[in-house]
């Protein structure tokens, strides 16, 4: 079995349990998995563990000594720490096969919240508890005031300041479900990007809506492909993710967005602009289609969907849907009442906590700026590393924001899924969970479709040294 140098350590610095004890407990699990062992008998050196865990040398030494006190390790002067008979028996009785349990996972790209963000969220939630005692009339006013704050946030993104057009949801998926169930019709045809968010694809299928994938190039969905599909299955809707697209990471060119607005107007097609990673640009924000449609006074209806889970924290689920600019006041009010009736509204406690953060200058001046800089630097280092890590027949996509890049290889083939599964299986044996391109395609795709095999390669939640390591391991797998 290949050497597996990485293990996902997680430390709770606010806990009363000392860090060295937390490290020792996680090392027990690592030992059972066979990680960090030399010839299966000896734990790796203190300095190596310091590098891997990110802890100080003193903390690692205390963790090793703690395991020695518990009978798991024996310190041999001048040689290191060896497994005791107790630890060896525990390995035999509780062996966790590494081929079944990935040490690292890139299936989810959600970044871990920073310590300062967690601290401020804790304070925001504590202060927001007062909403529990407020009368219903006051709560309604507070929700209205909250939309002003979210409108301020979106205006920084380049959207018109229109709080009256905003609907808040307990997650962006709920906002899309509202569109599919309440605004679309069962007989509608929705065009989607050939690689799309699987949850949205399943929602559309469950609603009985016809989904047609559209071929993409490096600038976005192909206009030619749209025209070809329009001859067979005329579209009612076009669902796109034009900014740091999930899962490929590409951003639509300004020219392509202009062409899409023109195409949608000519064919009377409504647009859904999914802006999942919209706050995480690197150099400058990408211009929203919604803004372009308003500026051009286009007749195209654009529904803009925004998520805050990647911006704030994964478990702080908040989604925002901005309705088209030409909807009447009565239509806006009806949709607002529908959201409230269906239970898709977010908890006011969560809304108020988010409002406090969004009103804090620290959030924009420090937190978001630091987060953008972090992921930009992380991508640029991977971009520099790609020449040494990847073979000549593989290509990494350049990105201008977001949390994902895309690595494809070879030539178009009907066996792309098979090749992806082979590479994913190799990496899983080494300890990495990765997602192949087939997972992001429509379920009823023809078996003989020609495409290049590919994988999504996120920039989070692993650290830079781990990402570099797995990029090289991916490159090695592509040569096998």
RAGI-V861280 format. One record per residue. N is the residue number from 1. SS is DSSP state (~ for helix, > for strand, _ for the rest). PSI is psi in whole degrees, 0 to 359 (999 if undefined). D_CENTER is the distance of its C-alpha to the mean C-alpha in Angstrom with 1 decimal. Layout:
N,SS,PSI,D_CENTER  N,SS,PSI,D_CENTER
This chain:
1,_,137,30.5  2,_,153,28.6  3,_,141,28.3  4,_,91,25.0  5,_,349,24.8  6,_,147,21.5  7,_,137,20.8  8,_,101,18.1  9,_,141,20.1  10,_,124,19.1  11,_,137,21.7  12,_,97,22.5  13,_,343,24.6  14,_,353,25.8  15,_,154,27.2  16,_,346,30.9  17,_,124,30.5  18,_,150,31.2  19,~,321,28.5  20,~,328,30.9  21,~,318,31.3  22,~,318,27.5  23,~,317,27.5  24,~,318,30.5  25,~,321,29.0  26,~,330,25.9  27,~,330,28.3  28,~,314,30.2  29,~,319,27.2  30,~,319,26.7  31,~,318,30.4  32,~,329,30.3  33,_,354,27.6  34,_,13,29.8  35,_,150,27.6  36,_,23,29.3  37,>,140,32.7  38,>,115,35.4  39,_,24,37.4  40,_,7,36.2  41,_,328,38.6  42,>,138,37.6  43,>,146,34.5  44,_,165,33.3  45,_,161,34.9  46,~,318,34.1  47,~,321,33.0  48,~,318,30.6  49,~,325,29.0  50,~,315,28.9  51,~,317,26.9  52,~,317,24.4  53,~,336,24.0  54,_,3,24.2  55,_,164,27.1  56,_,162,30.5  57,~,323,33.3  58,~,317,35.2  59,~,317,32.3  60,~,317,32.0  61,~,317,35.8  62,~,324,36.0  63,~,317,33.4  64,~,316,35.4  65,~,325,38.6  66,~,318,37.1  67,~,328,36.5  68,~,320,40.0  69,~,327,41.4  70,_,359,39.7  71,_,10,41.3  72,_,329,38.2  73,>,157,39.2  74,>,124,42.5  75,>,123,42.9  76,>,117,45.3  77,_,127,46.7  78,_,355,45.9  79,_,325,43.7  80,>,202,40.7  81,>,127,39.3  82,>,152,40.0  83,>,137,39.0  84,_,174,41.8  85,~,326,43.2  86,~,314,41.3  87,~,321,37.9  88,~,319,39.0  89,~,322,40.1  90,~,322,36.8  91,~,319,35.0  92,~,322,37.3  93,~,328,37.0  94,_,31,33.3  95,_,129,32.0  96,_,108,28.3  97,_,124,27.9  98,_,337,25.3  99,_,342,24.8  100,_,339,23.5  101,_,105,21.3  102,_,136,18.7  103,_,325,18.9  104,>,146,15.5  105,>,132,12.3  106,_,22,9.5  107,_,332,8.8  108,_,130,5.8  109,_,14,3.7  110,_,124,4.5  111,_,150,7.6  112,_,140,10.9  113,_,145,13.0  114,_,162,16.1  115,~,319,19.5  116,~,322,20.7  117,~,316,18.0  118,~,318,18.7  119,~,314,22.4  120,~,325,22.2  121,~,319,20.2  122,~,316,22.9  123,~,321,25.6  124,~,318,24.1  125,~,322,24.0  126,~,315,27.5  127,~,334,28.9  128,~,350,27.3  129,~,340,29.2  130,~,339,32.1  131,~,339,30.7  132,~,334,31.6  133,~,359,35.3  134,_,146,35.2  135,_,161,37.0  136,~,320,35.3  137,~,319,36.7  138,~,323,35.2  139,~,322,31.8  140,~,319,31.9  141,~,320,32.8  142,~,323,30.0  143,~,320,27.4  144,~,318,29.1  145,~,326,29.0  146,~,323,25.3  147,~,331,24.7  148,~,318,26.6  149,~,317,24.2  150,~,326,21.1  151,~,321,23.1  152,~,317,23.8  153,~,314,20.1  154,~,332,19.5  155,~,331,22.8  156,~,335,21.4  157,~,348,18.8  158,_,8,21.9  159,_,152,22.3  160,_,145,25.8  161,_,94,26.6  162,_,73,27.2  163,~,332,26.6  164,~,345,28.8  165,~,4,26.3  166,>,136,23.3  167,>,129,22.3  168,>,140,20.2  169,>,160,18.3  170,_,355,17.1  171,_,160,13.6  172,~,330,12.6  173,~,323,13.2  174,~,324,16.7  175,~,320,17.2  176,~,322,16.7  177,~,323,18.9  178,~,317,21.4  179,~,313,21.6  180,~,323,22.1  181,~,331,24.6  182,~,337,26.5  183,~,320,26.5  184,_,162,26.3  185,_,154,29.2  186,_,334,29.3  187,_,2,31.0  188,_,154,28.6  189,>,126,27.1  190,>,124,23.5  191,>,136,22.5  192,>,161,18.9  193,>,148,17.4  194,_,332,18.3  195,_,116,14.7  196,_,172,12.8  197,_,116,10.4  198,~,326,12.6  199,~,318,12.7  200,~,321,14.3  201,~,318,16.6  202,~,321,17.8  203,~,316,18.5  204,~,316,20.6  205,~,320,22.4  206,~,333,23.3  207,_,2,24.8  208,_,14,27.0  209,_,138,25.6  210,>,127,26.2  211,>,127,23.1  212,>,117,23.9  213,>,143,21.5  214,>,133,22.4  215,_,146,22.6  216,>,155,20.6  217,>,196,21.8  218,_,352,20.5  219,_,356,21.2  220,>,200,19.5  221,>,143,21.1  222,_,129,24.7  223,~,320,27.4  224,~,318,29.8  225,~,324,27.7  226,~,315,27.4  227,~,320,31.2  228,~,318,31.8  229,~,327,29.8  230,~,333,31.5  231,_,335,34.8  232,_,316,33.9  233,_,84,31.4  234,_,134,31.6  235,_,149,28.4  236,_,330,28.2  237,>,152,24.5  238,>,116,22.0  239,>,117,18.3  240,>,159,16.4  241,_,75,13.2  242,_,351,15.4  243,_,111,13.4  244,_,58,11.0  245,_,139,10.7  246,_,123,8.1  247,_,359,8.7  248,_,337,11.6  249,_,354,10.8  250,_,156,14.3  251,_,134,15.7  252,_,141,18.7  253,_,157,22.0  254,~,320,24.1  255,~,317,26.7  256,~,322,24.5  257,~,321,23.4  258,~,319,27.1  259,~,323,28.1  260,~,318,25.6  261,~,319,27.1  262,~,317,30.6  263,~,315,29.8  264,~,322,28.5  265,~,319,31.6  266,~,331,33.9  267,~,9,32.6  268,_,49,32.1  269,_,135,28.4  270,>,146,26.0  271,>,141,22.5  272,>,115,19.2  273,>,102,17.0  274,>,113,13.4  275,>,65,12.1  276,_,319,8.4  277,_,25,8.0  278,_,333,11.8  279,_,351,12.6  280,_,50,11.2  281,>,161,14.0  282,_,300,16.0  283,_,312,19.6  284,_,153,19.9  285,_,146,18.1  286,_,141,18.1  287,_,123,20.8  288,_,145,19.7  289,~,323,21.6  290,~,312,22.7  291,~,317,24.5  292,~,321,26.0  293,~,319,27.4  294,~,315,29.0  295,~,322,30.4  296,_,359,31.9  297,_,42,33.2  298,_,150,31.8  299,_,357,32.5  300,_,130,29.0  301,_,122,27.2  302,>,124,23.6  303,>,120,21.3  304,>,124,18.5  305,>,127,15.3  306,>,141,13.2  307,>,144,10.5  308,_,1,11.1  309,_,326,8.7  310,_,336,6.6  311,_,313,10.1  312,_,281,12.1  313,_,151,10.8  314,_,318,8.8  315,_,355,12.3  316,_,79,13.6  317,_,117,12.9  318,_,132,14.2  319,>,150,14.3  320,>,130,16.9  321,>,121,18.8  322,>,121,21.4  323,_,158,24.3  324,_,152,26.4  325,_,343,28.9  326,_,7,31.9  327,_,144,31.6  328,_,166,34.6  329,~,319,34.8  330,~,320,35.7  331,~,318,32.7  332,~,317,30.4  333,~,320,32.2  334,~,316,32.1  335,~,321,28.4  336,~,318,28.0  337,~,323,30.4  338,~,318,28.7  339,~,317,25.4  340,~,319,27.5  341,~,327,29.5  342,_,359,26.6  343,_,20,25.1  344,_,355,21.7  345,_,146,22.3  346,_,157,20.4  347,_,138,22.6  348,~,331,24.7  349,~,315,24.2  350,~,318,20.5  351,~,313,21.3  352,~,322,24.0  353,~,317,21.9  354,~,321,19.3  355,~,318,22.4  356,~,320,23.8  357,~,314,20.9  358,~,338,20.7  359,_,353,24.4  360,_,120,24.3  361,~,330,24.9  362,~,324,23.2  363,~,318,19.8  364,~,318,20.3  365,~,330,22.7  366,~,301,21.3  367,~,303,17.8  368,~,322,16.0  369,~,317,18.3  370,~,320,17.7  371,~,317,13.9  372,~,316,14.2  373,~,323,17.0  374,~,310,15.2  375,~,332,12.4  376,~,314,15.2  377,~,321,17.5  378,~,316,15.2  379,~,317,14.7  380,~,325,18.4  381,~,322,19.5  382,~,322,17.7  383,~,318,19.2  384,~,326,22.6  385,~,341,22.2  386,~,327,21.5  387,~,325,25.3  388,~,332,26.3  389,~,322,23.5  390,_,145,23.3  391,_,169,26.4  392,_,332,27.9  393,_,6,26.8  394,>,151,23.1  395,>,131,21.2  396,>,136,18.0  397,_,137,16.8  398,_,147,17.1  399,_,158,14.5  400,_,8,15.4  401,>,183,12.2  402,_,195,8.4  403,_,12,6.3  404,>,145,7.5  405,>,173,11.2  406,>,132,13.2  407,>,117,16.3  408,>,161,19.1  409,>,164,22.6  410,>,202,26.1  411,>,161,27.5  412,>,134,26.9  413,>,154,28.0  414,_,352,28.2  415,_,26,27.2  416,~,316,23.7  417,~,317,22.1  418,~,317,24.8  419,~,321,24.0  420,~,314,20.3  421,~,324,21.2  422,~,313,23.7  423,~,318,21.5  424,~,321,18.8  425,~,319,21.8  426,~,314,23.3  427,~,327,20.2  428,~,323,19.9  429,~,330,23.6  430,~,348,22.9  431,_,9,20.2  432,>,133,16.8  433,>,119,14.5  434,_,155,13.1  435,>,126,12.3  436,>,162,15.0  437,~,330,15.2  438,~,336,17.3  439,~,344,14.6  440,~,13,13.4  441,_,163,17.0  442,_,148,19.4  443,_,327,21.2  444,_,30,24.7  445,_,139,24.4  446,_,143,27.8  447,_,337,28.2  448,_,14,29.9  449,_,139,27.2  450,_,128,27.1  451,>,163,23.9  452,>,138,22.8  453,>,149,20.8  454,>,163,17.4  455,>,152,14.3  456,>,134,10.7  457,>,97,10.6  458,>,161,7.6  459,_,359,9.1  460,_,159,7.9  461,_,3,9.1  462,_,160,12.4  463,_,168,15.1  464,~,316,16.6  465,~,326,19.5  466,~,318,17.6  467,~,318,15.4  468,~,316,18.8  469,~,312,20.4  470,~,334,18.1  471,~,318,18.2  472,~,321,22.0  473,~,324,21.9  474,~,315,20.0  475,~,320,22.7  476,~,321,25.4  477,~,328,24.1  478,~,344,24.4  479,_,353,28.0  480,_,999,29.0
